[in-house]
């Protein structure tokens, strides 16, 4: 039988997981095995391997043990599966097992029976390990491991310190580690010169993968010590192949690309030059309507390298008259930990705009501009110093430091992801939602003191990503008169859900019921949509039915050009999830996905606004692929797409 036939025999595209194992699949799989034999593999060393109930079972004949070696060589590879190590066994995975004159060498990730770590190992022709060296640590937002630091290198700068964890939080960080004598999930990403192993959804032992360790070769499963190891759901992906789909644009939108370069992660619209026509601002430029073919600098423009840099000058844009002179200005939320920049409109003077830092510290990755205190003027809602806050211009000095109001105690909501604004309890006052719950505005007014915190889990925390996404939807999804929440569960991971509000008929107490919309590769996803890194989102009525919809896009690479995050190289799609009332659906509504575009995605935010005033919602998205406008059109059949 040919090797290709062996793989076809072993391949399975769907497999039920054993009882007790959480279903999770963070990466695409090229091949998943459901074996009935050892076809596609060969053995090496002093261990016995067999297949039992669809599992690869290894038993060491001596303490040195042996290997089950894949009959296929790979370089950049993802290896996935579950394992159970019992009776004193040692186990791990060998990658890039390159042939040598004496046997093999490669990168070994030890998983159980010894320190969980990554090693350079050498194996002789009989399968016995002859050399082992622990690899130096590497990882983070890099694809290429940096050179080893000199032995006398000084210490780096300290961290910003831990955020206090208030009691009663509805979301807690997962507990990492091996589950002895139980099934454990393993994911190993070996790309370029960094290996990133994950054990039970938590990162472990990231290390530098030098060419000297092994350049190219098969994957091998190991068992040693005593007892046995069982592997099931074994799968791999060839990470050397990237795939982007043929470009598609929804027939309900017309796409216009205003710029091909990477300048910002947000966009906004207003009439900046007082000609009665809305313009568009994104980072250092504003584009003059109605054609948007002419642009002018707001501040000195410099493109960003998407592989290694961020648009630190402008991660989010907001437009509005923040100085009270009748001209629309621009706010730019810069890099995390930087000030909020106000660029003051020069009133048609042919020059760049004056810059003022009006809020000293912004730490949350998403901010919003909405009227919080009910005075009819926009406020800047953000996280800073570990607190949720809002800031308003000082009418006497709008370019000076803005007036800051703190609404929360110190906690995780002052950093991270996820933020929504709307009247949740129906008292006519604006409340603020966060992945950890919602904050109720005091009856005495927004600036009267701390707001009441109501714990709710509007996000999830795994070892791959912390809770929260971009802008959260705060609106009535199912039409029952109660305000619901729509939220991305992880900006750097997976999950989109809507949370149905419930009221206790006696006490009036508010609670929420989660309805999942889409999850990871193993989820039951609406419309079959698989979408990670949903960092940019907003709310707008995209289908003209009078009900808000949830608009969300994938931030391609999410961080940088590497495997820091799940499925970073998936297509950079932009979707509207149309809020559709359906009494037969759980909660009485569905969020129905409609693809807008599959080659743009989102940045830090998405903007929905009727820019050209034709009565149809338009969508602005600034990403590492440029600045895009999707002009809303009169609706045909919802969800229609056309190949561009």
Residue pairs with C-beta under 8 A, 6 or more apart in sequence:
1 9
1 39
3 40
3 71
3 72
6 39
6 40
6 71
7 31
7 40
7 72
9 36
9 39
9 40
10 31
10 33
10 34
10 35
10 39
10 40
11 31
11 32
11 33
11 34
12 32
12 33
12 34
13 32
15 32
15 34
15 54
15 233
17 23
17 82
17 233
18 82
18 183
18 232
20 182
20 183
21 82
21 183
21 185
22 185
23 522
23 523
24 185
24 201
24 462
24 520
24 522
25 80
25 520
25 521
25 522
26 187
26 198
26 464
26 493
26 494
26 520
26 521
26 532
26 566
26 567
27 78
27 80
27 187
27 189
27 237
27 521
27 566
27 567
28 237
28 521
28 567
28 570
29 78
29 80
29 235
29 236
29 237
29 521
30 235
30 236
30 237
30 238
31 235
31 236
31 237
32 233
32 234
32 235
33 40
33 56
33 234
33 235
34 54
35 51
35 54
35 55
35 56
36 51
36 54
37 51
38 49
38 50
38 51
38 56
38 68
40 70
40 71
40 72
41 49
41 56
41 68
41 69
41 70
41 71
42 68
42 69
42 71
43 49
43 66
43 67
43 68
43 69
44 66
44 67
44 69
44 104
44 123
44 126
44 127
44 220
45 64
45 65
45 66
45 67
45 123
45 126
45 127
45 128
46 60
46 61
46 62
46 64
46 65
46 66
46 126
46 127
46 128
47 58
47 59
47 60
47 61
47 65
47 66
47 67
47 223
47 224
48 58
48 59
48 61
49 56
49 57
49 58
49 59
49 66
49 68
49 223
50 56
50 57
51 57
52 230
54 232
55 230
55 231
55 232
56 68
56 221
56 230
56 231
56 232
56 234
57 228
57 229
57 230
57 231
58 65
58 66
58 68
58 91
58 221
58 222
58 223
58 228
58 229
58 230
58 231
59 223
59 227
59 228
60 66
60 89
60 223
60 224
60 225
60 226
60 227
63 224
63 225
63 226
64 127
64 128
64 129
64 224
65 90
65 222
65 223
65 224
65 225
66 127
66 222
66 223
66 224
67 94
67 123
67 127
67 220
67 221
67 222
68 220
68 221
68 222
69 97
69 218
69 219
69 220
70 218
70 219
70 220
70 236
71 218
72 218
73 216
73 217
73 218
74 95
74 96
74 216
74 217
74 218
74 219
74 236
74 238
74 240
75 96
75 215
75 216
75 240
76 190
76 191
76 192
76 238
76 239
76 240
77 95
77 96
77 190
77 219
77 236
77 237
77 238
77 239
78 187
78 188
78 189
78 190
78 236
78 237
78 239
79 93
79 95
79 186
79 187
79 188
79 190
79 219
79 234
79 235
79 236
80 185
80 186
80 187
80 188
80 233
80 234
80 235
80 236
80 237
81 185
81 186
81 231
81 232
81 233
81 234
81 235
82 183
82 184
82 185
82 186
82 231
82 232
82 233
83 91
83 111
83 112
83 183
83 184
83 186
83 229
83 230
83 231
83 232
84 181
84 182
84 183
84 184
84 229
84 230
85 91
85 111
85 112
85 113
85 180
85 181
85 184
85 227
85 228
85 229
86 181
86 227
86 228
86 229
87 226
87 227
87 228
88 113
88 225
88 226
88 227
89 112
89 113
89 223
89 224
89 225
89 226
89 227
89 228
89 229
90 110
90 112
90 113
90 114
90 222
90 223
90 224
90 225
91 110
91 111
91 112
91 113
91 221
91 222
91 223
91 224
91 229
92 108
92 109
92 110
92 111
92 112
92 222
93 108
93 109
93 111
93 186
93 188
93 219
93 220
93 221
93 222
94 104
94 106
94 107
94 108
94 109
94 121
94 123
94 219
94 220
94 221
94 222
95 106
95 107
95 108
95 109
95 188
95 190
95 195
95 214
95 217
95 219
96 106
96 107
96 190
96 209
96 213
96 214
96 215
96 216
96 217
97 104
97 105
97 106
97 123
97 214
97 217
97 218
97 219
97 220
98 104
98 105
98 106
98 214
98 215
98 216
98 217
99 217
100 122
102 122
102 124
102 125
102 130
103 122
103 123
103 124
103 125
103 126
103 127
103 130
104 122
104 123
104 217
105 120
105 121
105 122
105 123
105 213
105 214
106 120
106 121
106 123
106 213
106 214
106 217
106 220
107 118
107 119
107 120
107 121
107 135
107 190
107 195
107 207
107 209
107 213
107 214
108 118
108 119
108 120
108 121
108 132
108 222
109 117
109 118
109 119
109 188
109 195
109 197
109 205
110 116
110 117
110 118
110 119
110 205
111 178
111 184
111 186
111 197
111 199
112 178
112 180
112 184
112 229
113 224
113 225
116 178
116 197
116 199
116 204
116 205
117 134
117 135
117 204
117 205
117 207
118 134
118 135
118 195
118 197
118 205
118 206
118 207
118 209
119 132
119 133
119 134
119 135
120 131
120 132
120 133
120 135
120 210
120 212
120 213
120 214
121 129
121 131
121 132
121 133
122 129
122 130
122 131
122 132
123 129
123 130
124 130
135 195
135 207
135 208
135 209
135 210
135 213
136 148
136 207
136 208
137 206
137 207
137 208
138 145
138 146
138 193
138 194
138 206
138 207
138 208
138 209
139 194
139 196
139 203
139 206
139 207
140 206
140 564
141 559
141 560
141 562
141 564
142 194
142 560
142 562
143 191
143 192
143 193
143 194
143 307
143 560
143 561
143 562
143 563
144 192
144 193
144 194
145 193
145 194
145 207
145 208
145 209
145 210
148 208
160 337
163 386
163 410
163 411
163 412
163 414
163 415
164 386
164 410
164 411
165 411
165 412
166 409
166 410
166 411
168 455
169 411
169 412
169 436
169 455
170 436
170 437
170 455
170 456
170 457
171 435
171 436
171 457
171 459
171 460
171 461
171 467
172 461
173 461
173 466
174 200
174 201
174 202
174 461
174 462
174 463
176 199
176 200
176 202
176 203
176 204
176 463
177 199
177 200
177 202
178 184
178 199
178 200
179 200
184 199
184 200
185 198
185 199
185 200
185 201
186 197
186 198
186 199
187 197
187 198
188 195
188 196
188 197
188 198
189 195
189 196
189 197
189 198
189 239
189 563
190 196
190 209
190 239
191 239
191 562
191 563
192 209
192 562
193 208
193 209
193 210
193 211
194 206
194 207
194 208
194 209
194 562
194 563
195 205
195 206
195 207
195 209
196 203
196 206
196 563
197 203
197 204
197 205
197 206
198 204
198 463
198 464
200 463
201 462
201 463
201 464
202 462
202 463
203 463
203 464
219 236
221 229
221 231
221 234
223 229
239 563
242 569
244 571
244 599
245 571
245 598
246 643
247 597
247 598
247 599
247 643
247 644
248 595
248 597
248 598
248 641
248 642
248 643
248 644
249 255
249 596
249 597
249 630
249 641
249 642
249 644
250 594
250 595
250 596
250 597
250 630
250 639
250 640
250 641
250 642
251 633
251 636
251 640
251 641
251 642
252 542
252 543
252 594
252 596
252 632
252 633
252 635
252 636
252 638
252 640
253 596
253 597
253 619
253 630
253 631
253 632
253 633
254 630
254 631
254 633
255 597
255 628
255 629
255 630
255 631
255 644
256 292
256 628
256 629
256 630
256 631
257 626
257 627
257 628
257 629
258 280
258 282
258 287
258 292
258 295
258 626
258 627
258 628
258 629
259 282
259 285
259 287
259 295
259 626
259 627
260 625
260 626
261 303
261 626
262 303
262 304
262 305
262 306
262 311
262 623
262 624
262 625
262 626
263 282
263 283
263 284
263 285
263 301
263 303
263 304
263 311
263 314
263 622
263 627
264 282
264 283
264 284
264 311
264 313
264 314
264 315
264 317
264 332
264 603
264 622
264 627
265 311
265 314
265 315
265 316
265 536
265 555
265 603
265 604
265 605
265 622
265 623
266 282
266 283
266 314
266 315
266 316
266 317
266 318
266 333
266 603
266 604
266 605
266 607
266 622
267 280
267 281
267 282
267 317
267 607
267 620
267 621
267 622
267 627
268 280
268 281
268 282
268 317
268 318
268 319
268 330
268 607
268 620
269 278
269 279
269 280
269 281
269 319
269 607
269 609
269 611
269 620
270 278
270 279
270 281
270 319
270 320
270 328
271 277
271 278
271 279
271 289
271 328
272 279
272 281
272 286
272 319
272 327
272 328
272 345
273 279
273 288
273 348
274 327
274 347
274 348
277 288
277 289
277 290
278 289
278 609
278 611
278 612
278 613
279 286
279 287
279 288
279 289
279 292
280 286
280 287
280 289
280 292
280 611
280 620
280 627
280 629
281 287
281 298
281 317
281 319
281 330
282 314
282 317
282 620
282 622
282 627
283 298
283 301
283 311
283 313
283 314
283 317
283 332
283 622
284 297
284 298
284 299
284 300
284 301
284 302
284 313
284 314
285 295
285 296
285 297
285 298
285 301
286 295
286 296
286 298
286 330
287 293
287 294
287 295
287 627
288 294
288 295
288 296
289 611
289 612
290 612
292 629
296 350
297 352
298 330
298 343
298 352
298 353
299 313
299 343
299 352
299 353
299 355
300 352
304 310
304 311
304 624
306 557
306 560
306 561
306 624
307 560
307 561
308 560
308 561
309 560
310 335
310 560
311 603
312 334
312 335
312 338
313 332
313 334
313 341
314 332
314 333
314 334
314 341
315 332
315 333
315 334
315 335
315 365
315 603
315 604
316 332
316 333
316 366
316 367
316 604
316 605
317 330
317 331
317 332
317 605
317 607
317 622
318 330
318 331
318 333
318 367
318 369
318 378
318 380
319 328
319 329
319 330
319 331
320 328
320 329
320 331
320 369
320 378
321 327
321 328
321 329
322 329
322 331
322 342
322 378
322 393
322 398
323 329
323 342
323 344
323 345
323 393
323 398
323 399
324 393
324 395
324 398
325 345
325 347
327 345
327 347
328 345
329 342
329 343
329 344
329 345
329 353
330 342
330 343
330 345
330 353
331 340
331 341
331 342
331 343
331 369
331 380
332 340
332 341
332 343
333 340
333 341
333 362
333 367
333 382
333 604
334 340
334 341
334 362
336 362
336 363
336 365
336 415
337 361
337 362
337 363
338 361
338 362
339 357
339 358
339 359
339 360
339 361
339 362
340 357
340 358
340 359
340 362
340 367
340 380
340 382
340 391
340 402
341 355
341 356
341 357
341 358
342 355
342 356
342 357
342 358
342 399
343 353
343 354
343 355
344 353
344 354
344 355
344 356
344 399
345 353
346 352
346 353
346 354
354 399
356 399
356 400
358 391
358 393
358 398
358 399
358 400
358 401
358 402
359 380
359 382
359 384
359 391
359 401
359 402
359 404
360 384
360 401
361 384
361 385
362 382
362 383
362 384
363 382
363 383
363 384
363 385
363 386
363 414
363 415
364 382
364 383
364 384
364 388
364 413
364 414
364 415
364 416
364 417
364 419
365 415
365 416
365 417
365 491
365 535
365 604
366 417
366 418
366 419
366 469
366 470
366 471
366 604
366 605
367 380
367 381
367 382
367 383
367 419
368 380
368 381
368 382
368 419
368 420
368 421
368 471
369 378
369 379
369 380
369 381
370 378
370 379
370 381
370 421
370 430
371 377
371 378
371 379
371 430
372 379
372 381
372 390
372 421
372 430
372 432
372 441
372 446
373 379
373 390
373 392
373 445
373 446
373 447
374 429
374 430
374 445
374 446
377 392
377 393
379 390
379 391
379 392
380 390
380 391
380 392
380 402
381 388
381 389
381 390
381 419
381 421
381 432
382 388
382 389
382 390
382 391
383 389
383 413
383 414
383 415
383 416
383 419
384 404
384 414
385 410
385 414
386 410
386 411
386 414
386 415
387 406
387 407
387 408
387 409
387 410
387 411
387 413
387 414
388 406
388 407
388 408
388 413
388 414
388 432
388 434
388 439
389 404
389 405
389 406
389 407
389 408
390 404
390 405
390 407
390 446
391 402
391 403
391 404
391 405
392 402
392 403
392 405
393 402
393 403
394 400
394 401
394 402
394 403
405 446
405 447
406 450
407 432
407 439
407 446
407 450
407 451
408 414
408 439
408 450
408 451
408 453
409 450
409 453
411 436
412 436
412 467
413 434
413 435
413 436
416 435
416 466
416 467
416 468
417 435
417 459
417 466
417 467
417 468
417 469
417 470
417 488
417 490
417 491
417 492
417 535
418 433
418 434
418 435
418 458
418 459
418 467
418 468
418 469
418 470
418 472
418 487
418 488
418 491
419 432
419 433
419 434
419 470
419 471
419 472
420 432
420 433
420 434
420 471
420 472
420 473
420 474
420 485
420 487
421 430
421 431
421 432
421 433
421 474
422 430
422 431
422 433
422 474
422 475
422 483
423 429
423 430
423 431
423 474
423 483
424 431
424 433
424 438
424 440
424 474
424 483
424 485
424 501
424 510
425 431
425 440
425 483
425 510
426 482
426 483
427 441
427 443
429 441
429 443
429 446
430 441
430 446
431 438
431 439
431 440
431 441
431 451
431 474
432 438
432 439
432 441
432 451
433 439
433 458
433 472
433 474
433 485
433 487
434 458
434 468
434 472
435 457
435 458
435 459
435 467
435 468
435 469
435 487
435 489
436 455
436 456
436 457
436 458
436 459
436 467
437 453
437 454
437 455
437 456
437 457
437 458
438 453
438 454
438 456
438 458
438 485
439 451
439 452
439 453
439 454
440 451
440 452
440 453
440 454
441 451
442 448
442 449
442 451
442 452
454 510
456 485
456 499
456 511
456 512
457 467
457 514
458 467
458 468
458 472
458 485
458 487
458 489
458 499
458 512
459 466
459 467
459 468
459 469
459 487
459 489
459 490
459 495
460 467
460 489
460 490
460 493
460 495
461 467
462 490
462 493
464 490
464 492
464 493
464 565
464 566
465 490
465 491
465 492
465 493
465 494
465 565
465 566
466 490
466 492
467 489
467 490
468 487
468 488
468 489
468 490
468 491
469 487
469 488
469 489
469 490
469 491
469 496
469 534
469 535
469 537
469 552
470 488
470 491
470 534
470 535
470 536
470 537
470 538
470 552
470 602
470 604
470 605
470 606
471 537
471 538
471 539
471 605
471 606
472 485
472 486
472 487
472 488
472 537
473 484
473 485
473 486
473 487
473 498
473 537
473 539
473 548
473 550
474 483
474 484
474 485
474 486
474 539
475 483
475 484
475 486
475 539
475 548
475 579
476 482
476 483
476 484
477 484
477 486
477 498
477 500
477 579
477 587
477 589
477 591
478 484
478 500
478 581
478 587
478 588
478 589
479 547
479 581
479 588
479 589
480 588
482 501
482 502
482 503
483 501
484 498
484 499
484 500
484 501
484 512
485 498
485 499
485 501
485 512
486 496
486 497
486 498
486 499
486 539
486 550
486 577
486 591
487 496
487 497
487 498
487 499
488 495
488 496
488 534
488 535
488 537
488 552
489 495
489 496
489 497
490 534
491 533
491 534
491 535
491 555
491 558
492 533
492 535
492 558
492 559
492 564
492 565
492 566
493 532
493 533
493 565
493 566
494 518
494 519
494 520
494 523
494 532
494 566
495 516
495 518
495 519
495 520
496 516
496 517
496 518
496 519
496 531
496 534
496 550
496 552
496 577
496 591
497 514
497 515
497 516
497 517
498 514
498 515
498 517
498 550
498 587
498 589
498 591
499 512
499 513
499 514
499 515
500 512
500 513
500 514
500 515
500 587
500 588
501 510
501 511
501 512
502 510
502 511
502 512
502 513
503 509
503 510
504 511
513 587
515 586
515 587
516 523
516 524
517 525
517 526
517 577
517 591
517 593
518 525
518 526
518 529
518 530
518 531
518 593
519 525
520 530
520 532
520 566
521 530
521 567
523 530
526 577
526 590
526 591
526 592
526 593
527 592
527 593
529 575
529 593
530 567
530 570
531 552
531 554
531 570
531 573
531 575
532 554
532 558
532 565
532 566
532 567
532 568
532 570
533 554
533 555
533 556
533 557
533 558
533 565
533 566
533 567
533 568
533 570
534 552
534 553
534 554
534 555
534 602
535 553
535 554
535 555
535 558
535 602
535 603
535 604
536 552
536 553
536 555
536 601
536 602
536 603
536 604
536 605
536 606
536 621
537 550
537 551
537 552
537 553
537 602
537 605
537 606
538 551
538 605
538 606
538 607
538 608
539 548
539 549
539 550
539 551
539 608
540 548
540 549
540 551
540 608
540 609
540 617
540 619
541 547
541 548
541 549
541 617
542 549
542 551
542 576
542 578
542 594
542 608
542 617
542 619
542 632
543 549
543 576
543 578
543 635
543 638
544 615
544 616
544 617
544 635
547 579
547 581
548 579
549 576
549 577
549 578
549 579
550 576
550 577
550 579
550 591
551 574
551 575
551 576
551 577
551 596
551 606
551 608
551 619
552 574
552 575
552 577
552 602
552 606
553 572
553 573
553 574
553 575
553 600
553 601
553 602
553 606
553 621
553 623
554 570
554 571
554 572
554 573
554 574
554 601
554 602
555 572
555 601
555 602
555 603
555 604
555 623
556 568
556 569
556 572
556 601
556 623
556 624
556 625
557 565
557 568
557 569
557 624
558 564
558 565
558 568
559 565
559 568
562 568
571 598
571 599
572 598
572 599
572 600
572 601
572 623
572 625
573 595
573 597
573 598
573 601
574 595
574 596
574 597
574 598
574 600
574 601
574 602
574 606
574 619
574 621
574 630
575 593
575 594
575 595
575 596
576 593
576 594
576 596
576 619
577 591
577 592
577 593
577 594
578 591
578 592
578 593
578 594
578 638
579 589
579 591
580 589
580 590
580 591
580 592
581 588
581 589
582 588
582 589
582 590
592 638
592 639
594 638
594 639
595 639
595 641
596 619
596 630
597 628
597 630
599 625
600 621
600 623
600 625
600 626
600 628
601 621
601 623
601 625
602 621
602 623
603 621
603 622
603 623
603 624
606 619
606 620
606 621
607 619
607 620
607 621
608 617
608 618
608 619
608 620
609 617
609 618
609 620
610 616
610 617
610 618
610 632
611 618
611 620
611 629
611 631
612 618
612 631
614 632
616 631
616 632
616 633
616 634
617 632
618 629
618 630
618 631
618 632
619 629
619 630
619 632
620 627
620 628
620 629
620 630
621 627
621 628
621 630
622 628
